[in-house]
Amino acid sequence: MKRFISIMLAVSALVFAAGEASAQMGKQDYINAGWQFNGTVGNDFVRSGQGYGAYMEGGYYIIPNLALGGFASFNTNNKYVPTETYTFADKSALTTDLSKSIYQVPFGMTVRYRLLWTEVQPYVAAKIGAEYSVQSIYMSTFVNRHDNWGFYMSPEIGVTVFPFEKTDFGFQFAAYYSYSTNHNKSYDLKGLNNVGFKLGIAF
């Protein structure tokens, strides 16, 4: 009888421990969305850091630490150029100020690895997919516009925090680098490099 009781106590302890681990692990899926600040680097067309962006992503933890999912985001970076005189091949000239713009829409799949299962969940992630981009020059009387597609990849490091008890609502902070293969010979763009950070909500 004592042996039976000992076995039952041991089984109960294992079940309790499994339950505790499951509670710490949290949901098996996640959804994050919010505001994104993006900086363009490595090109002379538009080099700026601006907060005209947003993102959304979600995934499913196929094992407690590793999730597969999808993402989509957009960014717009602008640069104002004061009045200058431009001379063209046919010897004509134009004096004007102008505004340059790069609009980017990457989307694809993401792989995320969370380091902890607690209320504070630091993670690392990698994203791959496609990027649609538009590069434009706005002058006083017309717009010179080019659009193109490229392959996109981005490593990311971040943390999601769930400060409220008995709820899956929380906050996310992340920093990232991204590169896409979009080319534009007219503006001497050989790929698009970005660095940035994002602030959002987590479910």
N, C-alpha and C positions, 0 to 999 in steps of 0.2 A: 504493500500500500504506500509506504513511504517512497519507494522507488517510482511508483506511478505518479505520485504528487510531484516529485522532483522533476520528472520528465515533463509534466504539464506546465510547471513553472518555467522551465527552460524554453518550451515552445511559446508560452505567453510572452516571455522576454524577447524572443526573436521577432514575434509578430509586432510587438510594441516598437522595437527598434526599426523595423521595416516601415512602420507607419510614420515614425519620426522622420526618417530619411525621405519618405515620399512627401511629407509636408514641407520639408526644407526645399525639395526640388521644385515645388510650385507647379504651375501649369506646364503642359507639354507644348503649348503653342505660344506665340508672342506676336504682338502688333505694335509698331512704333511709328509715330508721325510727328512732324513739327517743322521748325524754322531752320534754315541752313545758311551759314555765312561761307561764301566761297571766294578764294583768291586765285586768280590766273597768274601763272609764272612761266618763265622759259619762252616767251614770245614777245615780239616788239609791236604787235598789232594792238592788243589790249592787255595791259598789265595792271590789275587793280584788285582790291579786295572789297567786296560789297555783300550786303545781306539780302539781295533780291532772290531768294531761293526757298524751296520747301522740299520735303521728302516724305516717303511712306515706304514701309517695309514690313514683312511678316515672315514667319517660318514655323517649323514644327521640329521639336527635339526628338530625333529618331532614337537617340540614347540620351541618358540624363544630361550630358554636357554638350553634345553636338547636334546642331540644328541645320536643316536645309530650308531655303525659302526663296522669296523673290523681293525685288525692290524697284522703285522708280523715283526719280527726282528731277528737279530743274533748277537752273541758275541763269541769271543774266548779269553780265559784267560790262560796264560802260566806261568810256574814257573820252573826255572833252578835249579837243585840240583848238587852241585859240587861232585867230585869223592869220592865215598864211597865203602866199601866192604859189600856185602849183603850175609847173610848165609841163606840157605833154609832148608826145613824139612829133605831132604835126605842127609844133611851135606855137600852139595856142596856149593861153594861160587863164587861170581861174583864181580869183582871190576870195576866200571865204573861210569861215570857221566851220568846224564839223564835229560830229560825235560818232565814235566807233563803238560797236557793240558785238559781244559774243553771247549767243543764247545756246544753252546745252541741255539736252534731255537724255540722260542715260537710264537704262533699265536692263533687267536681267535676273540672274540668280545669285544668291548669297549663301555662304557657309559661315556659321557662327559657332564659336567654342566658348562657353562660359566657364569661368574659373571657380566660381562658388555657387552654391544653391541657396544662399541665404537671402535676407532682405536687400542686401547690397550685392549685385552680381556684375563684377567686372568681366569683360569679354574681349576677344579678338575676332575679327571677321575678315573675309575676303569676298569681293564681288567681281563678277565677270558678266559681260553682256554686250550690248550695242549702244551706240550714242548717236543721236541725231543732233546736228549743230547748225546754226545759222550765224554767219558773220556779215555784218552790215556796216556801211558808212552812210550816215545821214548828213546831207548838205542842205543848203537853204532851199534848193529847188528840186532835188531828186535824191533817190536812195540807190546805192550800189549794194546788191545783196547776193550772197552765195550760200547755198546749203549743201550739206554732205553728210555721209554716214561713216562710222568707224567702229573698230573693236574697242571695248572699254574694260578696264580693270582697276580695282581699288582696294588696298588694304586699309583696315580701320581698327581703331582701339577705342573702347568706350566702357560705360558703366550704366546699368539700370538700377534704380533705387525704388523700393516699395516701402514707403515710410508709414503707411496706414495699415492697421491690423484688420484682418478678415476682409481684405479687398485686393483685387489684382491691379488696381490703378497705381501708377508710379510715374517716374521721370527718367529721362535718358539724356546723357551727355556723351558725345563722341567726337573724335578728331580723325581726319582721313587725308590720304593722298590719292589722287586719281590720275590716270593717263588714258587717253584715247588716240587712235590712229588717224583721226580726221585730218585731211590735207586740204590746203587751199593755195594753189600756185600764185594766184593774183595777189594775195596778201602775204606770201612767203610764210605760210603756216605749215609746219611739219609735225603735226601732232599737237594735242592740247594737254597741258599739265595743270593740275589744280591742287591746292591745299585748302583745308577749311575745317570748320567744326559745326556741330549741329546740336540744338536743344529741342527736346520734344517730350511728348507724353508716352507712356508705356502701358500696355494692357496685357 
